Amino acid sequence: MTDTEPTITHPPDLTRLRNSSSPTIPTKLSSSLSILSENAPSTATTTTTASSANPTRTTSPTNLQSLQHNGFIILPSLLPPHLLLAARATSKYLVQRTRLGTFWPHVRTVPKQYPPWPLYKSPDQGLNIWGVQHLLHPDLSVRDVYSEVYFCEEVLGVVRGLLAGEDGRAVEEDELVMELFNLLVSPGKRQGFELEWHRDDVRPDVTEDEEARLLSEKTPAGRQLHAQYNIALFEDESLVVVPGSHRRVRTEQERKAGKYDVLPGEVRVNLGPGDAVFYDSNILHRGVYGGIDEHTELGRMTLHGSVGLRGYGAERCRQVLQHGVGEWVDGDGGGFGSIQDEGKRRVAEVMRRNLVEMGRGVGDVGFSLEG
């Protein structure tokens, strides 16, 4: 588990990989899971996997019901082999180049949990990366691979079902809004990092009445206005959630708990390569990231994305635009003309235009959370 990784010097050819039957690449998996278990405090946390018999592993007809009831669902092997293979190789290339400096400045850095993060221009800054931002940015040289994943039917088909209305009808493609697509990774320098308990757009210091109002506004009449997901490219058990907490205010014990305390009923989500977890961003959740030796270990590499529903910009704009996506989505090269499949290219352009429209005329949205 300590062999030196071969260096990937160029991104993969997605066209060549499309016919591949193997979802693996000739690199070793890191020991990130053992590091997590060594560094994390001993808890009674339940582990939920994509293969275990549990109420969150569902088939398509019950995805929405399970998400509404539990706040998250696990879908095993969501990515087809050729996309998984391409995303793994591309992400390894991207992270290696980004950590060297000068390649891509948009990152998430330890110990800061929420935006804005400093631009990463040189290792001399002493910053430790735990995420790479803006995978759909036109200036990112490997954008095409990530576009194929973000707009693939395997993902958007699930999203359309999760955003269904009261009649159960899956939404149409032109009702979807492009939002965020990032890559979450294990911090280097063997520096572990944990995110505190939070909801993505509800501050922890609000009153109980205010919390109830905000949760209701973000799911009007119980409808999902967004689909947020993690797709693991390698094994990942970083996400911890409290099932069912997305539609209720916090209990007194949850309010009084420390930022990293074990909460009653919490679940550690265990994903294998290609598995996805879709979760309501209002659920109480946090992250536990084991540090790695970035020179010899891959660690966690997990795609973190969200898709919105057109017509609900007031409810979603801050959570999306605070990341700076509005600064480039309508600029030169922001379109997706390089996508070869005509149908996928059309969907991508419609979703991009819907995001542009959502942000039109919106000023400074501020930030959802601090820290």
N, C-alpha and C positions, 0 to 999 in steps of 0.2 A: 504493500500500500504506500510505499515511499519512493517508488521508481520515478525518475524524472520524466515529465511529460514531453512528448515531441511537440515542437512549436509549429503552429499553423501559420503560414506566411501569407495566405490569400484566402478569401472566402470561397465557399463551395459553389459549384455550378449546379443550380437547382434543376435545370433541364436534364442534366445527366443523371441526377439522383432520383428523378421522378419514378423511374422504373425499378428502383432498388427494392428488394424484398426484405432487406434487413434494417431494423431500426437502430442498429448500433454503429458506433464508430470505433476505430482502433485506438482508443485511449482508455486508461484505467479510470474507474470511479474513485472519487476521493474518500477519505475516511471521515467525511463531515458528520455522518450520523453517529459514529462513535465519539467524536469530539463533542457533539451536542450532548450526548448522554453523560459525558465526563464533566462538562462545564455547567450543565443545568442543575439547579437544586433538585433534590429528591422530592417528588410530588406524587400525588395520587391521580395524576392526569390520565384520562382515558385516551387511548390511541385509536383513531378511526382510519382505516385504510380503504383503498379502492377495491380490495378483494374480500374484505370482511363482511359478514352478514350484518347489516345495520340499516336503519331506516333512511339513511341518506344516500344509499346506493340505489338508484332508481332507473327505470326505463323511461323512454321519452314521454309517454302519456302522463306520467306522474311527476315529471321534473318540477313543474310550477307549484304543484301542491306541496311537495317536499320542501322546496325553497321557502314557500310562505310559512310553513309550519316550523321548520328547523332553522331557517336562516342560511342554510348552505346545503349543497349537494355535491357528491363526488361522482365523476364520470370517468371510468377507467379507459385507457387507450383511446383518448379522443383524437389525437393527432395521427394521421396516416403515416406509415413508415417513411415515405420520402420527405415529408415535411419535418418530421422529428429529426431525421438524420441531418437535413440541411440546417435546421435551427440550432442543433447542438454544435455542429462544426462552426457555424457563423458566430454563435455566442462565445465560443472559446476564443476565436480569432478577435472578436470585438473587445472582450474583457482584457486579453493579453495586451492588445495595442493601446487600449485606453489607459491601463495602469502605467504604461511607459510615459504617458504625457504627450501633449500636442496633437493627439489623434482625435479625441472627442471630449469636449469640455463639460457636457451636460451629465452630471452624475449625482448620486446621493452619497453623502459622506458621514462617517461616524464622528461624533455621537449624535448628530442632528437627525431627528425623526421626520420632520415635516418641512415642506418648502417655505422659503427659498433656500437652496443650497449654493455654496460658492462654486464658481466655475473652476474646473480642474485643468490646469495648464502645464503643470510640471510636478514630478515626484518630490521636488524640493519644497513644495508646499506642506509636506508632511500629512496629507489627507489620506484617509483610508476609505476605500470605496465599498459601499454595500448595495449599489444599484446604478444602472445606466439608463438615462432618461431619453425620451423622444426617439424611439426606434423607427418612427415613420417620417422623421424630419428629412426634407429633400437633400440636405447636405451630408447625410450619413451614407457612406459609400456602400454599405451592405443593406440599405433600406429595402431593396427589392425582395430579399428573402423574408424579411419580417412582414412586408405587405402581403405576401402570399399566405402567411399564417393568419394574420389579423383578419383578412377578408375571406378566408376559406369557408366553404359551406359547412364543414364539420363544426366550426365555432359559431358562425352566424345562424345556422339552423337551430342550435340550442337557444341562442339569444332570442330569436323570434318567438319561440315557444314560451320563454320565461317572461316576455313582455306582453303576453296576450291580455286582452281585455276581459270583461265580465262574461262575454259570450264564449270564451275559450279559444277564440280565433287567433291564430298566430299572426303577428303583425307583418305587414308587407316590407319588402326591402327598402322602399323609399321612405319608410317611417323611422329608420334607424339613423342614429347620429354617431359619427366617429368621435371618440373621446380620447382615451389615453392608452399608450402601449409602451411599457418599460421592461427592463430586465433586472430582476433582483438576484444578488449574488452574495456569496459568503465573504465577509471582510477578510482581508489578508493580515499578515503579521501575527497570526494566531490570536487576534484580538476579537473575542466574542462580543456580541452586541445584542441587546434586547430592546424591543419596542414596548412601551407601556400599554396598559389597557386603554382602548379608545373606541369611539365610533368616528367614522371618517369626517363627518361634517356636523357634529354636535359637541360643543365644548364640555369638558367634564365638570365645570363649576356652575352649570345652569341649575335652576331650581327644578324640583320634581314636576311642577306644572309646565314650565317652559320646555322641559325634556319631552313631556307627553305631547305638547303642541308641535314641536319640531318633528318628532317621529311621525305624527299624523300627516303633516304637510308633505313629508318626503315619500309617503305611500298613500296618496289620496284614494279613499274608498278601498284601501288594501292593494292597490295596483303597484306593480313593480315599475319604476321609472328608469331603471338601469340594470345592466347585468355586468357584474364585476367578477373577474376570474383570475386564478393562478393556473398556469400550465407548466408542470415540472418537466424539465429537459433531462434531469438526472433525479435520483432519489431525493426527496425533500420532506421533512417533517417540521418545518419551521413555524407553520401557522397554528395558533391556538385560538379556539372560539368557545363561546358559551351558547349552546344551542337554544333557540327560542328567544334570545334577548333582543332581537331586532325589532320586535313589535311591542315592547313594554319598557317602562321606566326601570331604572336600576333598583335593586332591593337595597335595604339599609346596609346590609353587609357588603354589597358591591360598592356602595358609595364610600364606605369607610375603609375599604381595602387599600393596601399600598399599590403602587404602580405596577409591581411585578408579582404580587401575591397570587397564590393558587385560589381560584374561585370555585365555588360549588358547581359541579357538573361540567367543568371545562373539558374540552376535547382537543387533543393533539391530532391534527390532520396529517396523515401519512400518505404521500403520493409517490408512485413509481414513474419512470420515464414515459412521457406522453399522457399521463393522467391529468385530469383537470378538476379543480374545485371551483364552483360558482358560488358566490356568497353575497348576501346583502351587506352593503357597506355600513349599514346602521347596526350590524351585529357587534356585540362586545368582542373585540379580538385584539391580539397582540402577536408579535413575532419573536422567536428565539433563534438567533443566528450564531452558530459556532464558528469561531475563527479558524482559518486555514493557513498553511504555508503556501502562498500563492505560486511559488516556484515549483512545487511538486504535487499540488493537489488542485483538483477542479472545484470541489465543494458544490454548493448549491448554485444552480442556474435555473431560474424560474421566470417565465413570461408572465407579466402582471398587466392585465388590460381591463378596459371597461368600454361598454357600448351603451348609448343612451337612447331615449325615445323622443322623437320630434314633438314639439309643442310644450315641452316642460323645461324650457331654458331657465326660468326663474328659480326652479328647484335645483338645477344641476350646474348652472354656469360657474358658481364660485368653486365648487369641488373640482371642476375640470380646468377652468381658465387660470386658476392660481398656479398651475404648473408651467405656464408660459406657452402653451400650445398655440394660443391665438397670435403669437408673434411671428409665426412662420406658416401657418396652415393656408393662408390666402396669398402668400407671396410667390415670387418667381420659383417655378419648379415644384410648387406644392402639390400639383396634380399627380395622378397615378397612371399616366399614359404608357409607362413602361410595363404595366401588367399585361401579359400576353393574351390571357383569356378574355374575350370581349365581354362576356356576362359579368365576370368578376370585376373587370375594369369599370364597367358602368355602375355597379353597386358601390365601388370605392369612391367614385366621383360624386355620386348622390350623397353618400354619407359625409364626405368632406364638405360639400356645399351646405349640408344641414348644420355642421359644426360652425362654419363661417357665419351662417344666418343666426345661430344661437348667440354668437358673440358680437353681432353687429350693434353698434351704438352702446355697448356696455363699457363702462369706465373701469376704474380700479375696483376689483372685486374683493380685495383683501385676501386673507388666508383663513382657512377653516380652523386650524389648530396652531398652537405655539409649542416650540421645543425642538 
